[in-house]
Every structure is written in C-alpha cells, then in structure tokens.
C-alpha cells in the first residue's frame, strides 16, 4: 500500500535523511587506499548513533552490518569485511538511518585514488541518471516516467540497467510500496501525489546488466564482473516537484 505522509512524518523523514547525508560527508574522507570496509562500517555506525539515530540496515531481514559496502563488480548489499580498499577501486556506500521510527536511505559511489576513465564515465553518468529520473518526480506524473527517463538515458550512454533491483517507497519501513524501477514505459504505474516519499536509485553497469547472488544470500555481483555504480536519494513529492530528504537541511 502506498502511503501519503503527513507534515509531521515528512519532518521526521527529513531529519533521518539529513543524518544519512551527514554520515556520507563524515565518512567520505576515510574512503582511501588501505582502509578496510569493516573500519568504514564501524566509523559510520558510530557516527549515526552519535546523531541519535540507529542504522536502518543493521539486522534488517538478517543483514549483519550498518552499511552496505559494494566494490567494483558488486552492485549492492556488499558485506563489510577485512578487505582493504585499493587504488583504482570504486566503492558504493549505501547508508540508512532511523529517527523516531522513520528512515532515510541514500547510496553514493566513491573513487579510491586514481580510477580508469571508463569508471569515471560510469560514475558521472550514473549520478546524472539519478537526476534525470528525479526530474520526472512531480504530482500527476507516474512511477513509469521515472524509470523510462533513467532507462532511456542509460541506453543512450551504453550502460546496462540492472532490472532485478529498483527504488522503493520510504517511511516507517526502509522499503515500502511502490517499487521504482530504472526502466519501463512512460505514463504507466502509480500516479505520483504530493506527500509520497520514494527512493530513486539507478544501478548501472559498464557491461552486461545480468547479475548473480553470492553465497552469503545478499551480495549482488555482475555476471561478467563489469563494474557497477549506484546513486540514490530519498525524496518527497511536493506540490510542484520534489524535495531531496537525504541532503543538507535548509536553513
């Protein structure tokens, strides 16, 4: 069921989302060669808790960590471990924070040292695809308009769209209705209404979009081991567009 959030709920979601944004800003300087993904996870969890929030993902359906940390050909749901980041890696940090029962959710892909021109392009164009999708977020448009815009952009830039994974509603659960695919037909799907809160999150690949799940039951990897990037914002539909909730609080 798709819910319309009240002003009170949107304010709680705004606070949760801002903590997610602040966690990204806090952790970004640590994303360097030699750090382990466990260390990144521990630092981020401590920061989230220092803000009065709890990590949304820790324990969610059994997920063991505060962050999903996915490197190179890992699309989503990478487990933190003793693996060290290397020069030339690209790493996605997917961060969720819960404030008084309401969640914020945002993923961003970061580079470690000097990366390849192809990875630079992948990151730039996947981030652009996020905002191309967000341009379609306004009352009266439909969920399909978002996915269509992202898919068309990805196709034009010769990037693969992972179709098994999608965005989603956000509220008192970190994953709510509706699903928000990154492909599809314009003018289809649920109509966007003021007060809806959704996460838009293109996950694009340099090669084939085909994926498989690792033995841990969580981590998704590209079938051909091509690199993947992932950018995500949680937004609320406003009367004339959208507001990013996983960003800096407006004064």
Number of C-alpha atoms within 10 A of each C-alpha: 7 14 15 16 18 11 10 9 17 20 14 22 31 26 25 30 31 22 32 33 24 20 21 21 11 14 15 16 8 15 20 17 15 13 15 18 25 18 16 20 22 15 16 24 22 15 21 26 14 11 15 13 23 22 24 24 23 17 11 13 7 9 15 13 22 27 29 24 26 26 25 21 22 26 29 25 22 24 22 20 14 11 14 14 20 18 14 15 20 27 26 25 28 24 28 29 33 28 22 14 17 23 30 33 32 24 28 20 23 18 24 17 14 13 13 12 9 11 21 13 14 23 25 13 18 28 21 17 28 23 21 19 22 24 14 22 27 20 18 16 19 20 27 23 27 29 29 22 23 31 27 18 20 23 12 9 15 14 22 19 26 22 17 10 18 19 23 19 24 26 25 17 15 21 16 18 16 21 19 24 25 31 23 20 16 15 15 15 16 15 15 22 20 18 20 23 30 30 29 30 31 33 28 30 28 23 17 18 22 17 19 14 15 12 8 9 9 16 18 20 25 23 15 14 18 18 24 33 30 27 23 23 27 28 29 27 21 17 12 11 19 21 17 19 29 28 21 15 14 5 3
